[in-house]
Amino acid sequence: MKIGIDARQMLDPADEKGGGVERYTFSLVTRLINNSDNKFVLFLKSGYQSLHLLRKNNTKIVFVKESRLPVLGNHLLFANILK
């Protein structure tokens, strides 16, 4: 199965900025990609530094530019990327 994960708000261990949700998402994603036979597409914000923790044979990484207008970027532009 191919699974896409919107990980734009995921913790980047290189800069340690983030709270509970960001840390939980990072923990969940890393465990999923390390312990699954599924294929994953991770959508990350550009500038994510800890790629070495996410690069696996079953993982494709797609960088998403941040929009100046959050509503536009989070909904409309991101939907176009998914197509």
mmCIF file of the N, C-alpha and C atoms, coordinates in Angstrom:
data_MODEL
# 
_entry.id   MODEL 
# 
loop_
_atom_site.group_PDB 
_atom_site.id 
_atom_site.type_symbol 
_atom_site.label_atom_id 
_atom_site.label_alt_id 
_atom_site.label_comp_id 
_atom_site.label_asym_id 
_atom_site.label_entity_id 
_atom_site.label_seq_id 
_atom_site.pdbx_PDB_ins_code 
_atom_site.Cartn_x 
_atom_site.Cartn_y 
_atom_site.Cartn_z 
_atom_site.occupancy 
_atom_site.B_iso_or_equiv 
_atom_site.pdbx_formal_charge 
_atom_site.auth_seq_id 
_atom_site.auth_comp_id 
_atom_site.auth_asym_id 
_atom_site.auth_atom_id 
_atom_site.pdbx_PDB_model_num 
ATOM 1   N N  . MET A 1 1  ? 0.847  -1.157 0.000  1.00 0.00 ? 1  MET A N  1 
ATOM 2   C CA . MET A 1 1  ? 0.000  0.000  0.000  1.00 0.00 ? 1  MET A CA 1 
ATOM 3   C C  . MET A 1 1  ? 0.906  1.237  0.000  1.00 0.00 ? 1  MET A C  1 
ATOM 4   N N  . LYS A 1 2  ? 0.473  2.294  -0.666 1.00 0.00 ? 2  LYS A N  1 
ATOM 5   C CA . LYS A 1 2  ? 1.203  3.550  -0.691 1.00 0.00 ? 2  LYS A CA 1 
ATOM 6   C C  . LYS A 1 2  ? 0.471  4.534  0.211  1.00 0.00 ? 2  LYS A C  1 
ATOM 7   N N  . ILE A 1 3  ? 1.188  5.103  1.178  1.00 0.00 ? 3  ILE A N  1 
ATOM 8   C CA . ILE A 1 3  ? 0.579  5.973  2.182  1.00 0.00 ? 3  ILE A CA 1 
ATOM 9   C C  . ILE A 1 3  ? 1.255  7.334  2.144  1.00 0.00 ? 3  ILE A C  1 
ATOM 10  N N  . GLY A 1 4  ? 0.457  8.384  1.992  1.00 0.00 ? 4  GLY A N  1 
ATOM 11  C CA . GLY A 1 4  ? 0.973  9.748  2.020  1.00 0.00 ? 4  GLY A CA 1 
ATOM 12  C C  . GLY A 1 4  ? 0.750  10.356 3.393  1.00 0.00 ? 4  GLY A C  1 
ATOM 13  N N  . ILE A 1 5  ? 1.770  11.035 3.908  1.00 0.00 ? 5  ILE A N  1 
ATOM 14  C CA . ILE A 1 5  ? 1.677  11.655 5.234  1.00 0.00 ? 5  ILE A CA 1 
ATOM 15  C C  . ILE A 1 5  ? 2.058  13.122 5.119  1.00 0.00 ? 5  ILE A C  1 
ATOM 16  N N  . ASP A 1 6  ? 1.153  13.997 5.539  1.00 0.00 ? 6  ASP A N  1 
ATOM 17  C CA . ASP A 1 6  ? 1.440  15.425 5.589  1.00 0.00 ? 6  ASP A CA 1 
ATOM 18  C C  . ASP A 1 6  ? 2.261  15.674 6.854  1.00 0.00 ? 6  ASP A C  1 
ATOM 19  N N  . ALA A 1 7  ? 3.566  15.739 6.687  1.00 0.00 ? 7  ALA A N  1 
ATOM 20  C CA . ALA A 1 7  ? 4.480  15.873 7.834  1.00 0.00 ? 7  ALA A CA 1 
ATOM 21  C C  . ALA A 1 7  ? 5.105  17.264 7.886  1.00 0.00 ? 7  ALA A C  1 
ATOM 22  N N  . ARG A 1 8  ? 4.405  18.249 7.342  1.00 0.00 ? 8  ARG A N  1 
ATOM 23  C CA . ARG A 1 8  ? 4.965  19.602 7.308  1.00 0.00 ? 8  ARG A CA 1 
ATOM 24  C C  . ARG A 1 8  ? 5.161  20.193 8.689  1.00 0.00 ? 8  ARG A C  1 
ATOM 25  N N  . GLN A 1 9  ? 4.386  19.761 9.654  1.00 0.00 ? 9  GLN A N  1 
ATOM 26  C CA . GLN A 1 9  ? 4.515  20.289 11.008 1.00 0.00 ? 9  GLN A CA 1 
ATOM 27  C C  . GLN A 1 9  ? 5.303  19.356 11.930 1.00 0.00 ? 9  GLN A C  1 
ATOM 28  N N  . MET A 1 10 ? 5.949  18.373 11.357 1.00 0.00 ? 10 MET A N  1 
ATOM 29  C CA . MET A 1 10 ? 6.683  17.381 12.148 1.00 0.00 ? 10 MET A CA 1 
ATOM 30  C C  . MET A 1 10 ? 7.969  17.981 12.733 1.00 0.00 ? 10 MET A C  1 
ATOM 31  N N  . LEU A 1 11 ? 8.346  17.508 13.897 1.00 0.00 ? 11 LEU A N  1 
ATOM 32  C CA . LEU A 1 11 ? 9.567  17.938 14.564 1.00 0.00 ? 11 LEU A CA 1 
ATOM 33  C C  . LEU A 1 11 ? 10.784 17.668 13.703 1.00 0.00 ? 11 LEU A C  1 
ATOM 34  N N  . ASP A 1 12 ? 11.682 18.635 13.647 1.00 0.00 ? 12 ASP A N  1 
ATOM 35  C CA . ASP A 1 12 ? 12.981 18.465 13.000 1.00 0.00 ? 12 ASP A CA 1 
ATOM 36  C C  . ASP A 1 12 ? 14.011 18.388 14.126 1.00 0.00 ? 12 ASP A C  1 
ATOM 37  N N  . PRO A 1 13 ? 14.532 17.199 14.445 1.00 0.00 ? 13 PRO A N  1 
ATOM 38  C CA . PRO A 1 13 ? 15.465 17.065 15.554 1.00 0.00 ? 13 PRO A CA 1 
ATOM 39  C C  . PRO A 1 13 ? 16.695 17.962 15.442 1.00 0.00 ? 13 PRO A C  1 
ATOM 40  N N  . ALA A 1 14 ? 17.026 18.415 14.251 1.00 0.00 ? 14 ALA A N  1 
ATOM 41  C CA . ALA A 1 14 ? 18.201 19.276 14.075 1.00 0.00 ? 14 ALA A CA 1 
ATOM 42  C C  . ALA A 1 14 ? 18.018 20.628 14.744 1.00 0.00 ? 14 ALA A C  1 
ATOM 43  N N  . ASP A 1 15 ? 16.786 21.133 14.819 1.00 0.00 ? 15 ASP A N  1 
ATOM 44  C CA . ASP A 1 15 ? 16.595 22.442 15.451 1.00 0.00 ? 15 ASP A CA 1 
ATOM 45  C C  . ASP A 1 15 ? 15.802 22.378 16.754 1.00 0.00 ? 15 ASP A C  1 
ATOM 46  N N  . GLU A 1 16 ? 15.256 21.206 17.090 1.00 0.00 ? 16 GLU A N  1 
ATOM 47  C CA . GLU A 1 16 ? 14.551 20.975 18.360 1.00 0.00 ? 16 GLU A CA 1 
ATOM 48  C C  . GLU A 1 16 ? 13.440 21.979 18.638 1.00 0.00 ? 16 GLU A C  1 
ATOM 49  N N  . LYS A 1 17 ? 12.805 22.491 17.598 1.00 0.00 ? 17 LYS A N  1 
ATOM 50  C CA . LYS A 1 17 ? 11.666 23.386 17.801 1.00 0.00 ? 17 LYS A CA 1 
ATOM 51  C C  . LYS A 1 17 ? 10.401 22.575 17.614 1.00 0.00 ? 17 LYS A C  1 
ATOM 52  N N  . GLY A 1 18 ? 9.582  22.556 18.610 1.00 0.00 ? 18 GLY A N  1 
ATOM 53  C CA . GLY A 1 18 ? 8.328  21.826 18.494 1.00 0.00 ? 18 GLY A CA 1 
ATOM 54  C C  . GLY A 1 18 ? 7.906  21.276 19.832 1.00 0.00 ? 18 GLY A C  1 
ATOM 55  N N  . GLY A 1 19 ? 6.616  21.084 19.958 1.00 0.00 ? 19 GLY A N  1 
ATOM 56  C CA . GLY A 1 19 ? 6.066  20.578 21.198 1.00 0.00 ? 19 GLY A CA 1 
ATOM 57  C C  . GLY A 1 19 ? 5.533  19.177 21.060 1.00 0.00 ? 19 GLY A C  1 
ATOM 58  N N  . GLY A 1 20 ? 4.458  18.896 21.760 1.00 0.00 ? 20 GLY A N  1 
ATOM 59  C CA . GLY A 1 20 ? 3.919  17.551 21.840 1.00 0.00 ? 20 GLY A CA 1 
ATOM 60  C C  . GLY A 1 20 ? 3.466  16.959 20.528 1.00 0.00 ? 20 GLY A C  1 
ATOM 61  N N  . VAL A 1 21 ? 2.668  17.694 19.758 1.00 0.00 ? 21 VAL A N  1 
ATOM 62  C CA . VAL A 1 21 ? 2.146  17.169 18.501 1.00 0.00 ? 21 VAL A CA 1 
ATOM 63  C C  . VAL A 1 21 ? 3.285  16.935 17.510 1.00 0.00 ? 21 VAL A C  1 
ATOM 64  N N  . GLU A 1 22 ? 4.222  17.873 17.440 1.00 0.00 ? 22 GLU A N  1 
ATOM 65  C CA . GLU A 1 22 ? 5.353  17.744 16.521 1.00 0.00 ? 22 GLU A CA 1 
ATOM 66  C C  . GLU A 1 22 ? 6.214  16.546 16.878 1.00 0.00 ? 22 GLU A C  1 
ATOM 67  N N  . ARG A 1 23 ? 6.461  16.349 18.152 1.00 0.00 ? 23 ARG A N  1 
ATOM 68  C CA . ARG A 1 23 ? 7.270  15.212 18.617 1.00 0.00 ? 23 ARG A CA 1 
ATOM 69  C C  . ARG A 1 23 ? 6.536  13.887 18.400 1.00 0.00 ? 23 ARG A C  1 
ATOM 70  N N  . TYR A 1 24 ? 5.240  13.889 18.678 1.00 0.00 ? 24 TYR A N  1 
ATOM 71  C CA . TYR A 1 24 ? 4.447  12.673 18.483 1.00 0.00 ? 24 TYR A CA 1 
ATOM 72  C C  . TYR A 1 24 ? 4.434  12.281 17.006 1.00 0.00 ? 24 TYR A C  1 
ATOM 73  N N  . THR A 1 25 ? 4.252  13.259 16.138 1.00 0.00 ? 25 THR A N  1 
ATOM 74  C CA . THR A 1 25 ? 4.231  12.991 14.699 1.00 0.00 ? 25 THR A CA 1 
ATOM 75  C C  . THR A 1 25 ? 5.567  12.421 14.243 1.00 0.00 ? 25 THR A C  1 
ATOM 76  N N  . PHE A 1 26 ? 6.668  12.993 14.711 1.00 0.00 ? 26 PHE A N  1 
ATOM 77  C CA . PHE A 1 26 ? 7.990  12.492 14.347 1.00 0.00 ? 26 PHE A CA 1 
ATOM 78  C C  . PHE A 1 26 ? 8.164  11.049 14.804 1.00 0.00 ? 26 PHE A C  1 
ATOM 79  N N  . SER A 1 27 ? 7.781  10.775 16.036 1.00 0.00 ? 27 SER A N  1 
ATOM 80  C CA . SER A 1 27 ? 7.907  9.421  16.581 1.00 0.00 ? 27 SER A CA 1 
ATOM 81  C C  . SER A 1 27 ? 7.046  8.430  15.795 1.00 0.00 ? 27 SER A C  1 
ATOM 82  N N  . LEU A 1 28 ? 5.828  8.805  15.491 1.00 0.00 ? 28 LEU A N  1 
ATOM 83  C CA . LEU A 1 28 ? 4.920  7.938  14.749 1.00 0.00 ? 28 LEU A CA 1 
ATOM 84  C C  . LEU A 1 28 ? 5.442  7.668  13.335 1.00 0.00 ? 28 LEU A C  1 
ATOM 85  N N  . VAL A 1 29 ? 5.869  8.705  12.640 1.00 0.00 ? 29 VAL A N  1 
ATOM 86  C CA . VAL A 1 29 ? 6.348  8.544  11.270 1.00 0.00 ? 29 VAL A CA 1 
ATOM 87  C C  . VAL A 1 29 ? 7.606  7.688  11.219 1.00 0.00 ? 29 VAL A C  1 
ATOM 88  N N  . THR A 1 30 ? 8.563  7.942  12.092 1.00 0.00 ? 30 THR A N  1 
ATOM 89  C CA . THR A 1 30 ? 9.806  7.163  12.056 1.00 0.00 ? 30 THR A CA 1 
ATOM 90  C C  . THR A 1 30 ? 9.545  5.694  12.383 1.00 0.00 ? 30 THR A C  1 
ATOM 91  N N  . ARG A 1 31 ? 8.646  5.425  13.294 1.00 0.00 ? 31 ARG A N  1 
ATOM 92  C CA . ARG A 1 31 ? 8.327  4.024  13.602 1.00 0.00 ? 31 ARG A CA 1 
ATOM 93  C C  . ARG A 1 31 ? 7.588  3.349  12.460 1.00 0.00 ? 31 ARG A C  1 
ATOM 94  N N  . LEU A 1 32 ? 6.696  4.082  11.826 1.00 0.00 ? 32 LEU A N  1 
ATOM 95  C CA . LEU A 1 32 ? 5.967  3.506  10.689 1.00 0.00 ? 32 LEU A CA 1 
ATOM 96  C C  . LEU A 1 32 ? 6.909  3.148  9.545  1.00 0.00 ? 32 LEU A C  1 
ATOM 97  N N  . ILE A 1 33 ? 7.800  4.059  9.168  1.00 0.00 ? 33 ILE A N  1 
ATOM 98  C CA . ILE A 1 33 ? 8.656  3.785  8.014  1.00 0.00 ? 33 ILE A CA 1 
ATOM 99  C C  . ILE A 1 33 ? 9.720  2.739  8.313  1.00 0.00 ? 33 ILE A C  1 
ATOM 100 N N  . ASN A 1 34 ? 10.077 2.579  9.580  1.00 0.00 ? 34 ASN A N  1 
ATOM 101 C CA . ASN A 1 34 ? 11.082 1.587  9.943  1.00 0.00 ? 34 ASN A CA 1 
ATOM 102 C C  . ASN A 1 34 ? 10.508 0.196  10.170 1.00 0.00 ? 34 ASN A C  1 
ATOM 103 N N  . ASN A 1 35 ? 9.214  0.095  10.421 1.00 0.00 ? 35 ASN A N  1 
ATOM 104 C CA . ASN A 1 35 ? 8.614  -1.188 10.779 1.00 0.00 ? 35 ASN A CA 1 
ATOM 105 C C  . ASN A 1 35 ? 7.426  -1.553 9.903  1.00 0.00 ? 35 ASN A C  1 
ATOM 106 N N  . SER A 1 36 ? 7.506  -1.229 8.618  1.00 0.00 ? 36 SER A N  1 
ATOM 107 C CA . SER A 1 36 ? 6.374  -1.501 7.745  1.00 0.00 ? 36 SER A CA 1 
ATOM 108 C C  . SER A 1 36 ? 6.850  -1.914 6.357  1.00 0.00 ? 36 SER A C  1 
ATOM 109 N N  . ASP A 1 37 ? 6.047  -2.729 5.690  1.00 0.00 ? 37 ASP A N  1 
ATOM 110 C CA . ASP A 1 37 ? 6.323  -3.112 4.320  1.00 0.00 ? 37 ASP A CA 1 
ATOM 111 C C  . ASP A 1 37 ? 5.640  -2.167 3.322  1.00 0.00 ? 37 ASP A C  1 
ATOM 112 N N  . ASN A 1 38 ? 4.886  -1.197 3.838  1.00 0.00 ? 38 ASN A N  1 
ATOM 113 C CA . ASN A 1 38 ? 4.195  -0.243 2.981  1.00 0.00 ? 38 ASN A CA 1 
ATOM 114 C C  . ASN A 1 38 ? 5.182  0.773  2.415  1.00 0.00 ? 38 ASN A C  1 
ATOM 115 N N  . LYS A 1 39 ? 4.738  1.493  1.380  1.00 0.00 ? 39 LYS A N  1 
ATOM 116 C CA . LYS A 1 39 ? 5.530  2.580  0.810  1.00 0.00 ? 39 LYS A CA 1 
ATOM 117 C C  . LYS A 1 39 ? 4.943  3.890  1.310  1.00 0.00 ? 39 LYS A C  1 
ATOM 118 N N  . PHE A 1 40 ? 5.820  4.863  1.591  1.00 0.00 ? 40 PHE A N  1 
ATOM 119 C CA . PHE A 1 40 ? 5.377  6.131  2.152  1.00 0.00 ? 40 PHE A CA 1 
ATOM 120 C C  . PHE A 1 40 ? 5.842  7.297  1.302  1.00 0.00 ? 40 PHE A C  1 
ATOM 121 N N  . VAL A 1 41 ? 4.985  8.307  1.217  1.00 0.00 ? 41 VAL A N  1 
ATOM 122 C CA . VAL A 1 41 ? 5.343  9.583  0.624  1.00 0.00 ? 41 VAL A CA 1 
ATOM 123 C C  . VAL A 1 41 ? 5.196  10.609 1.743  1.00 0.00 ? 41 VAL A C  1 
ATOM 124 N N  . LEU A 1 42 ? 6.320  11.222 2.124  1.00 0.00 ? 42 LEU A N  1 
ATOM 125 C CA . LEU A 1 42 ? 6.303  12.213 3.192  1.00 0.00 ? 42 LEU A CA 1 
ATOM 126 C C  . LEU A 1 42 ? 6.351  13.603 2.584  1.00 0.00 ? 42 LEU A C  1 
ATOM 127 N N  . PHE A 1 43 ? 5.385  14.423 2.931  1.00 0.00 ? 43 PHE A N  1 
ATOM 128 C CA . PHE A 1 43 ? 5.354  15.810 2.482  1.00 0.00 ? 43 PHE A CA 1 
ATOM 129 C C  . PHE A 1 43 ? 5.936  16.669 3.599  1.00 0.00 ? 43 PHE A C  1 
ATOM 130 N N  . LEU A 1 44 ? 7.125  17.213 3.339  1.00 0.00 ? 44 LEU A N  1 
ATOM 131 C CA . LEU A 1 44 ? 7.846  17.994 4.345  1.00 0.00 ? 44 LEU A CA 1 
ATOM 132 C C  . LEU A 1 44 ? 8.006  19.434 3.891  1.00 0.00 ? 44 LEU A C  1 
ATOM 133 N N  . LYS A 1 45 ? 8.117  20.340 4.870  1.00 0.00 ? 45 LYS A N  1 
ATOM 134 C CA . LYS A 1 45 ? 8.396  21.726 4.506  1.00 0.00 ? 45 LYS A CA 1 
ATOM 135 C C  . LYS A 1 45 ? 9.836  21.824 4.014  1.00 0.00 ? 45 LYS A C  1 
ATOM 136 N N  . SER A 1 46 ? 10.059 22.704 3.067  1.00 0.00 ? 46 SER A N  1 
ATOM 137 C CA . SER A 1 46 ? 11.418 22.866 2.557  1.00 0.00 ? 46 SER A CA 1 
ATOM 138 C C  . SER A 1 46 ? 12.295 23.394 3.686  1.00 0.00 ? 46 SER A C  1 
ATOM 139 N N  . GLY A 1 47 ? 13.510 22.924 3.736  1.00 0.00 ? 47 GLY A N  1 
ATOM 140 C CA . GLY A 1 47 ? 14.429 23.303 4.802  1.00 0.00 ? 47 GLY A CA 1 
ATOM 141 C C  . GLY A 1 47 ? 14.519 22.283 5.923  1.00 0.00 ? 47 GLY A C  1 
ATOM 142 N N  . TYR A 1 48 ? 13.786 21.178 5.816  1.00 0.00 ? 48 TYR A N  1 
ATOM 143 C CA . TYR A 1 48 ? 13.853 20.132 6.836  1.00 0.00 ? 48 TYR A CA 1 
ATOM 144 C C  . TYR A 1 48 ? 15.257 19.541 6.822  1.00 0.00 ? 48 TYR A C  1 
ATOM 145 N N  . GLN A 1 49 ? 15.921 19.497 7.974  1.00 0.00 ? 49 GLN A N  1 
ATOM 146 C CA . GLN A 1 49 ? 17.336 19.154 8.029  1.00 0.00 ? 49 GLN A CA 1 
ATOM 147 C C  . GLN A 1 49 ? 17.640 17.699 8.384  1.00 0.00 ? 49 GLN A C  1 
ATOM 148 N N  . SER A 1 50 ? 16.740 17.005 9.004  1.00 0.00 ? 50 SER A N  1 
ATOM 149 C CA . SER A 1 50 ? 17.031 15.656 9.508  1.00 0.00 ? 50 SER A CA 1 
ATOM 150 C C  . SER A 1 50 ? 16.597 14.563 8.541  1.00 0.00 ? 50 SER A C  1 
ATOM 151 N N  . LEU A 1 51 ? 16.890 14.746 7.274  1.00 0.00 ? 51 LEU A N  1 
ATOM 152 C CA . LEU A 1 51 ? 16.449 13.792 6.250  1.00 0.00 ? 51 LEU A CA 1 
ATOM 153 C C  . LEU A 1 51 ? 17.082 12.419 6.413  1.00 0.00 ? 51 LEU A C  1 
ATOM 154 N N  . HIS A 1 52 ? 18.274 12.358 6.973  1.00 0.00 ? 52 HIS A N  1 
ATOM 155 C CA . HIS A 1 52 ? 18.943 11.069 7.136  1.00 0.00 ? 52 HIS A CA 1 
ATOM 156 C C  . HIS A 1 52 ? 18.134 10.108 8.015  1.00 0.00 ? 52 HIS A C  1 
ATOM 157 N N  . LEU A 1 53 ? 17.283 10.642 8.869  1.00 0.00 ? 53 LEU A N  1 
ATOM 158 C CA . LEU A 1 53 ? 16.445 9.796  9.723  1.00 0.00 ? 53 LEU A CA 1 
ATOM 159 C C  . LEU A 1 53 ? 15.224 9.256  8.979  1.00 0.00 ? 53 LEU A C  1 
ATOM 160 N N  . LEU A 1 54 ? 14.911 9.851  7.837  1.00 0.00 ? 54 LEU A N  1 
ATOM 161 C CA . LEU A 1 54 ? 13.694 9.493  7.111  1.00 0.00 ? 54 LEU A CA 1 
ATOM 162 C C  . LEU A 1 54 ? 13.951 8.794  5.790  1.00 0.00 ? 54 LEU A C  1 
ATOM 163 N N  . ARG A 1 55 ? 15.150 8.859  5.283  1.00 0.00 ? 55 ARG A N  1 
ATOM 164 C CA . ARG A 1 55 ? 15.451 8.258  3.974  1.00 0.00 ? 55 ARG A CA 1 
ATOM 165 C C  . ARG A 1 55 ? 15.589 6.737  4.111  1.00 0.00 ? 55 ARG A C  1 
ATOM 166 N N  . LYS A 1 56 ? 14.608 6.045  3.599  1.00 0.00 ? 56 LYS A N  1 
ATOM 167 C CA . LYS A 1 56 ? 14.581 4.582  3.597  1.00 0.00 ? 56 LYS A CA 1 
ATOM 168 C C  . LYS A 1 56 ? 14.190 4.129  2.200  1.00 0.00 ? 56 LYS A C  1 
ATOM 169 N N  . ASN A 1 57 ? 14.341 2.853  1.912  1.00 0.00 ? 57 ASN A N  1 
ATOM 170 C CA . ASN A 1 57 ? 13.967 2.320  0.602  1.00 0.00 ? 57 ASN A CA 1 
ATOM 171 C C  . ASN A 1 57 ? 12.473 2.452  0.326  1.00 0.00 ? 57 ASN A C  1 
ATOM 172 N N  . ASN A 1 58 ? 11.670 2.477  1.374  1.00 0.00 ? 58 ASN A N  1 
ATOM 173 C CA . ASN A 1 58 ? 10.222 2.522  1.209  1.00 0.00 ? 58 ASN A CA 1 
ATOM 174 C C  . ASN A 1 58 ? 9.654  3.939  1.338  1.00 0.00 ? 58 ASN A C  1 
ATOM 175 N N  . THR A 1 59 ? 10.530 4.955  1.310  1.00 0.00 ? 59 THR A N  1 
ATOM 176 C CA . THR A 1 59 ? 10.093 6.323  1.567  1.00 0.00 ? 59 THR A CA 1 
ATOM 177 C C  . THR A 1 59 ? 10.499 7.267  0.443  1.00 0.00 ? 59 THR A C  1 
ATOM 178 N N  . LYS A 1 60 ? 9.539  8.062  -0.008 1.00 0.00 ? 60 LYS A N  1 
ATOM 179 C CA . LYS A 1 60 ? 9.804  9.142  -0.959 1.00 0.00 ? 60 LYS A CA 1 
ATOM 180 C C  . LYS A 1 60 ? 9.506  10.445 -0.231 1.00 0.00 ? 60 LYS A C  1 
ATOM 181 N N  . ILE A 1 61 ? 10.360 11.440 -0.413 1.00 0.00 ? 61 ILE A N  1 
ATOM 182 C CA . ILE A 1 61 ? 10.189 12.719 0.260  1.00 0.00 ? 61 ILE A CA 1 
ATOM 183 C C  . ILE A 1 61 ? 9.861  13.788 -0.778 1.00 0.00 ? 61 ILE A C  1 
ATOM 184 N N  . VAL A 1 62 ? 8.793  14.536 -0.505 1.00 0.00 ? 62 VAL A N  1 
ATOM 185 C CA . VAL A 1 62 ? 8.374  15.632 -1.366 1.00 0.00 ? 62 VAL A CA 1 
ATOM 186 C C  . VAL A 1 62 ? 8.399  16.902 -0.526 1.00 0.00 ? 62 VAL A C  1 
ATOM 187 N N  . PHE A 1 63 ? 9.120  17.910 -1.017 1.00 0.00 ? 63 PHE A N  1 
ATOM 188 C CA . PHE A 1 63 ? 9.197  19.172 -0.291 1.00 0.00 ? 63 PHE A CA 1 
ATOM 189 C C  . PHE A 1 63 ? 8.092  20.108 -0.749 1.00 0.00 ? 63 PHE A C  1 
ATOM 190 N N  . VAL A 1 64 ? 7.481  20.779 0.220  1.00 0.00 ? 64 VAL A N  1 
ATOM 191 C CA . VAL A 1 64 ? 6.377  21.700 -0.039 1.00 0.00 ? 64 VAL A CA 1 
ATOM 192 C C  . VAL A 1 64 ? 6.800  23.086 0.417  1.00 0.00 ? 64 VAL A C  1 
ATOM 193 N N  . LYS A 1 65 ? 6.762  24.046 -0.516 1.00 0.00 ? 65 LYS A N  1 
ATOM 194 C CA . LYS A 1 65 ? 7.083  25.419 -0.154 1.00 0.00 ? 65 LYS A CA 1 
ATOM 195 C C  . LYS A 1 65 ? 5.996  25.977 0.742  1.00 0.00 ? 65 LYS A C  1 
ATOM 196 N N  . GLU A 1 66 ? 6.406  26.752 1.736  1.00 0.00 ? 66 GLU A N  1 
ATOM 197 C CA . GLU A 1 66 ? 5.426  27.373 2.619  1.00 0.00 ? 66 GLU A CA 1 
ATOM 198 C C  . GLU A 1 66 ? 4.800  28.570 1.928  1.00 0.00 ? 66 GLU A C  1 
ATOM 199 N N  . SER A 1 67 ? 3.513  28.735 2.133  1.00 0.00 ? 67 SER A N  1 
ATOM 200 C CA . SER A 1 67 ? 2.781  29.844 1.542  1.00 0.00 ? 67 SER A CA 1 
ATOM 201 C C  . SER A 1 67 ? 2.701  30.998 2.532  1.00 0.00 ? 67 SER A C  1 
ATOM 202 N N  . ARG A 1 68 ? 2.641  32.194 2.005  1.00 0.00 ? 68 ARG A N  1 
ATOM 203 C CA . ARG A 1 68 ? 2.482  33.370 2.874  1.00 0.00 ? 68 ARG A CA 1 
ATOM 204 C C  . ARG A 1 68 ? 1.067  33.459 3.427  1.00 0.00 ? 68 ARG A C  1 
ATOM 205 N N  . LEU A 1 69 ? 0.145  32.823 2.746  1.00 0.00 ? 69 LEU A N  1 
ATOM 206 C CA . LEU A 1 69 ? -1.247 32.791 3.196  1.00 0.00 ? 69 LEU A CA 1 
ATOM 207 C C  . LEU A 1 69 ? -1.566 31.378 3.659  1.00 0.00 ? 69 LEU A C  1 
ATOM 208 N N  . PRO A 1 70 ? -1.572 31.138 4.970  1.00 0.00 ? 70 PRO A N  1 
ATOM 209 C CA . PRO A 1 70 ? -1.740 29.769 5.484  1.00 0.00 ? 70 PRO A CA 1 
ATOM 210 C C  . PRO A 1 70 ? -2.977 29.040 4.976  1.00 0.00 ? 70 PRO A C  1 
ATOM 211 N N  . VAL A 1 71 ? -4.111 29.711 4.889  1.00 0.00 ? 71 VAL A N  1 
ATOM 212 C CA . VAL A 1 71 ? -5.333 29.032 4.436  1.00 0.00 ? 71 VAL A CA 1 
ATOM 213 C C  . VAL A 1 71 ? -5.158 28.585 2.993  1.00 0.00 ? 71 VAL A C  1 
ATOM 214 N N  . LEU A 1 72 ? -4.612 29.452 2.169  1.00 0.00 ? 72 LEU A N  1 
ATOM 215 C CA . LEU A 1 72 ? -4.383 29.114 0.766  1.00 0.00 ? 72 LEU A CA 1 
ATOM 216 C C  . LEU A 1 72 ? -3.380 27.977 0.648  1.00 0.00 ? 72 LEU A C  1 
ATOM 217 N N  . GLY A 1 73 ? -2.270 28.074 1.369  1.00 0.00 ? 73 GLY A N  1 
ATOM 218 C CA . GLY A 1 73 ? -1.226 27.053 1.288  1.00 0.00 ? 73 GLY A CA 1 
ATOM 219 C C  . GLY A 1 73 ? -1.633 25.720 1.864  1.00 0.00 ? 73 GLY A C  1 
ATOM 220 N N  . ASN A 1 74 ? -2.319 25.748 2.991  1.00 0.00 ? 74 ASN A N  1 
ATOM 221 C CA . ASN A 1 74 ? -2.678 24.500 3.667  1.00 0.00 ? 74 ASN A CA 1 
ATOM 222 C C  . ASN A 1 74 ? -3.784 23.733 2.967  1.00 0.00 ? 74 ASN A C  1 
ATOM 223 N N  . HIS A 1 75 ? -4.606 24.408 2.215  1.00 0.00 ? 75 HIS A N  1 
ATOM 224 C CA . HIS A 1 75 ? -5.742 23.718 1.615  1.00 0.00 ? 75 HIS A CA 1 
ATOM 225 C C  . HIS A 1 75 ? -5.653 23.646 0.093  1.00 0.00 ? 75 HIS A C  1 
ATOM 226 N N  . LEU A 1 76 ? -5.639 24.771 -0.561 1.00 0.00 ? 76 LEU A N  1 
ATOM 227 C CA . LEU A 1 76 ? -5.703 24.769 -2.021 1.00 0.00 ? 76 LEU A CA 1 
ATOM 228 C C  . LEU A 1 76 ? -4.396 24.343 -2.672 1.00 0.00 ? 76 LEU A C  1 
ATOM 229 N N  . LEU A 1 77 ? -3.290 24.959 -2.282 1.00 0.00 ? 77 LEU A N  1 
ATOM 230 C CA . LEU A 1 77 ? -2.015 24.621 -2.912 1.00 0.00 ? 77 LEU A CA 1 
ATOM 231 C C  . LEU A 1 77 ? -1.588 23.194 -2.599 1.00 0.00 ? 77 LEU A C  1 
ATOM 232 N N  . PHE A 1 78 ? -1.779 22.758 -1.370 1.00 0.00 ? 78 PHE A N  1 
ATOM 233 C CA . PHE A 1 78 ? -1.405 21.412 -0.980 1.00 0.00 ? 78 PHE A CA 1 
ATOM 234 C C  . PHE A 1 78 ? -2.262 20.377 -1.724 1.00 0.00 ? 78 PHE A C  1 
ATOM 235 N N  . ALA A 1 79 ? -3.513 20.680 -1.946 1.00 0.00 ? 79 ALA A N  1 
ATOM 236 C CA . ALA A 1 79 ? -4.381 19.771 -2.707 1.00 0.00 ? 79 ALA A CA 1 
ATOM 237 C C  . ALA A 1 79 ? -3.869 19.605 -4.136 1.00 0.00 ? 79 ALA A C  1 
ATOM 238 N N  . ASN A 1 80 ? -3.347 20.665 -4.723 1.00 0.00 ? 80 ASN A N  1 
ATOM 239 C CA . ASN A 1 80 ? -2.789 20.567 -6.067 1.00 0.00 ? 80 ASN A CA 1 
ATOM 240 C C  . ASN A 1 80 ? -1.529 19.718 -6.084 1.00 0.00 ? 80 ASN A C  1 
ATOM 241 N N  . ILE A 1 81 ? -0.723 19.788 -5.054 1.00 0.00 ? 81 ILE A N  1 
ATOM 242 C CA . ILE A 1 81 ? 0.489  18.964 -4.963 1.00 0.00 ? 81 ILE A CA 1 
ATOM 243 C C  . ILE A 1 81 ? 0.109  17.483 -4.895 1.00 0.00 ? 81 ILE A C  1 
ATOM 244 N N  . LEU A 1 82 ? -0.943 17.173 -4.183 1.00 0.00 ? 82 LEU A N  1 
ATOM 245 C CA . LEU A 1 82 ? -1.374 15.780 -4.042 1.00 0.00 ? 82 LEU A CA 1 
ATOM 246 C C  . LEU A 1 82 ? -1.855 15.183 -5.359 1.00 0.00 ? 82 LEU A C  1 
ATOM 247 N N  . LYS A 1 83 ? -2.366 16.019 -6.253 1.00 0.00 ? 83 LYS A N  1 
ATOM 248 C CA . LYS A 1 83 ? -2.837 15.519 -7.541 1.00 0.00 ? 83 LYS A CA 1 
ATOM 249 C C  . LYS A 1 83 ? -1.660 15.024 -8.337 1.00 0.00 ? 83 LYS A C  1 
# 
